[in-house]
Amino acid sequence: MGRDGFQCDICGSASVTIPGRLDRDSDVTCAKCGHLLSSWDEYKRRIGSVLREATPGRRPPISDPIDW
């Protein structure tokens, strides 16, 4: 994934395809070109990290099962 942890290294798209079944090892792929970006577990960790940096000292309301 790109520098911020979201863009596809192949095509640059920030759109992802989330797996239908959310197992730790499930593949998260680029929605544009299909390139494998990471496992669901790693993707959640990256999102959590970006959210913690963007909102220091507070947890924004989210509905997704993101690791904090």
C-alpha positions in Angstrom: 0.0 0.0 0.0 1.0 3.6 -0.5 2.7 5.9 1.9 -0.4 6.7 4.0 -1.3 3.0 4.1 -4.3 3.1 1.7 -3.4 3.8 -1.9 -2.6 0.8 -4.2 1.1 0.6 -5.1 0.1 -0.5 -8.6 -2.6 1.9 -9.8 -2.8 4.5 -7.0 -6.4 4.0 -6.3 -7.6 4.4 -2.7 -10.7 2.2 -3.2 -10.6 -1.2 -1.6 -12.6 -4.4 -1.8 -13.4 -5.7 1.7 -13.7 -9.5 1.9 -17.2 -10.9 2.4 -16.0 -12.9 5.4 -13.9 -10.8 7.8 -11.3 -13.3 9.0 -7.9 -12.1 10.1 -6.3 -13.6 7.1 -8.9 -12.5 4.5 -7.5 -10.5 1.6 -8.2 -6.8 1.1 -7.7 -5.9 -2.5 -7.6 -2.8 -4.7 -11.1 -2.2 -6.1 -9.7 -0.8 -9.3 -7.0 -3.3 -10.4 -7.5 -6.2 -7.9 -3.9 -6.1 -6.5 -3.6 -7.7 -3.0 -3.1 -4.9 -0.5 -3.0 -6.7 2.8 -4.8 -9.0 5.1 -7.9 -7.7 6.9 -6.0 -7.8 10.2 -3.2 -5.6 8.8 -5.7 -3.3 7.1 -7.6 -2.7 10.4 -4.3 -2.0 12.2 -3.3 0.6 9.6 -6.7 2.3 9.8 -6.6 2.4 13.6 -3.1 3.9 13.5 -4.2 6.7 11.1 -7.3 7.4 13.2 -5.2 7.6 16.5 -2.8 10.0 14.8 -5.6 12.2 13.4 -7.6 12.3 16.6 -5.1 12.3 19.5 -6.8 11.9 22.9 -10.2 11.1 21.6 -11.9 8.2 19.8 -14.1 9.2 16.9 -17.4 7.4 16.6 -17.0 4.6 14.1 -19.2 1.6 13.2 -16.5 -0.6 11.7 -14.6 -3.2 13.8 -11.3 -1.3 13.8 -8.6 -2.0 16.3 -7.8 0.8 18.6 
